[in-house]
């Protein structure tokens, strides 16, 4: 194999590897919130949500998602769950009416 051919093959392999790594590191799902924010849900409702700056408390009428049940992407497992469930001011989860 000539020096030119080896360089071409190596370049091709490196470009392919970079493309695969890029594709694997980015999700195509829409994030619930932008970087530096976390999602909150409206109390006693399946219709409300907001994004709050990290370190800030949820606004009045909103609460944090229960631990381990926070959606990260639109239509993920927890986003779908919260379309049919709600949480009250005390953190009690119930099925939506």
Secondary structure, DSSP 8 states (H G I E B T S, - for coil): --HHHHHHHHHHHHHHHHHHHHHHHS--S-BSS-TTEEEEEETT-SS-EEEEETTS---TTEEE--TT----BTTSHHHHHTTSEEE-TT--EEE--
